[in-house]
Amino acid sequence: MSVWLWILVGVAAFFAASLLVGLFVAAILAKLGQEFSELIEFDPLESSPLTHPPGSKGSVAEERLIAGRSAGLRLE
Protein backbone atom coordinates (compact mmCIF):
# COMPACT_ATOMS: atom_id res chain seq x y z
CA MET A 1 0.00 0.00 0.00
CA SER A 2 1.16 3.48 -0.72
CA VAL A 3 1.97 6.04 1.92
CA TRP A 4 -1.00 8.23 0.97
CA LEU A 5 -3.41 5.34 1.46
CA TRP A 6 -1.99 4.72 4.94
CA ILE A 7 -2.40 8.41 5.75
CA LEU A 8 -6.00 8.32 4.54
CA VAL A 9 -6.71 5.21 6.64
CA GLY A 10 -5.13 6.87 9.68
CA VAL A 11 -7.16 10.06 9.27
CA ALA A 12 -10.37 8.05 8.82
CA ALA A 13 -9.57 5.98 11.92
CA PHE A 14 -8.86 9.15 13.90
CA PHE A 15 -12.24 10.67 12.92
CA ALA A 16 -14.07 7.42 13.69
CA ALA A 17 -12.40 7.12 17.10
CA SER A 18 -13.15 10.76 17.97
CA LEU A 19 -16.79 10.28 16.93
CA LEU A 20 -17.12 7.19 19.13
CA VAL A 21 -15.51 8.91 22.11
CA GLY A 22 -17.81 11.93 21.63
CA LEU A 23 -20.90 9.73 21.54
CA PHE A 24 -19.71 7.89 24.65
CA VAL A 25 -19.20 11.14 26.57
CA ALA A 26 -22.59 12.43 25.35
CA ALA A 27 -24.30 9.27 26.59
CA ILE A 28 -22.70 9.65 30.03
CA LEU A 29 -23.71 13.32 30.25
CA ALA A 30 -27.27 12.51 29.14
CA LYS A 31 -27.55 9.86 31.86
CA LEU A 32 -26.24 12.28 34.50
CA GLY A 33 -28.63 15.00 33.34
CA GLN A 34 -31.58 12.63 33.45
CA GLU A 35 -30.73 11.48 36.97
CA PHE A 36 -30.22 15.06 38.13
CA SER A 37 -33.54 16.22 36.69
CA GLU A 38 -35.30 13.49 38.64
CA LEU A 39 -33.96 14.98 41.88
CA ILE A 40 -35.58 18.37 41.25
CA GLU A 41 -39.18 18.69 42.40
CA PHE A 42 -41.23 21.27 40.56
CA ASP A 43 -44.32 22.72 42.24
CA PRO A 44 -47.19 23.64 39.98
CA LEU A 45 -47.90 27.37 39.81
CA GLU A 46 -51.41 26.87 41.18
CA SER A 47 -50.20 25.40 44.46
CA SER A 48 -47.52 27.97 45.24
CA PRO A 49 -48.70 30.76 47.57
CA LEU A 50 -48.65 34.34 46.35
CA THR A 51 -46.07 36.48 48.10
CA HIS A 52 -47.79 39.77 47.24
CA PRO A 53 -51.43 40.40 46.47
CA PRO A 54 -51.98 41.14 42.75
CA GLY A 55 -52.92 44.80 43.25
CA SER A 56 -50.12 45.90 45.59
CA LYS A 57 -46.73 47.29 44.66
CA GLY A 58 -43.69 47.84 46.78
CA SER A 59 -43.18 51.38 48.01
CA VAL A 60 -39.51 51.35 47.07
CA ALA A 61 -40.33 50.38 43.51
CA GLU A 62 -42.91 53.16 43.28
CA GLU A 63 -40.44 55.73 44.65
CA ARG A 64 -37.82 54.74 42.10
CA LEU A 65 -40.36 54.81 39.31
CA ILE A 66 -41.54 58.29 40.30
CA ALA A 67 -38.00 59.61 40.74
CA GLY A 68 -36.99 58.29 37.33
CA ARG A 69 -33.62 57.07 38.50
CA SER A 70 -32.25 54.52 40.91
CA ALA A 71 -31.93 55.59 44.52
CA GLY A 72 -28.27 54.68 44.83
CA LEU A 73 -27.08 56.58 41.74
CA ARG A 74 -26.64 60.32 42.06
CA LEU A 75 -25.21 62.50 39.36
CA GLU A 76 -23.80 65.83 40.46
HELIX and SHEET records of a PDB file:
HELIX    1   1 VAL A    3  LEU A   39  1                                  37    
HELIX    2   2 SER A   59  ALA A   67  1                                   9    
END                                                                             
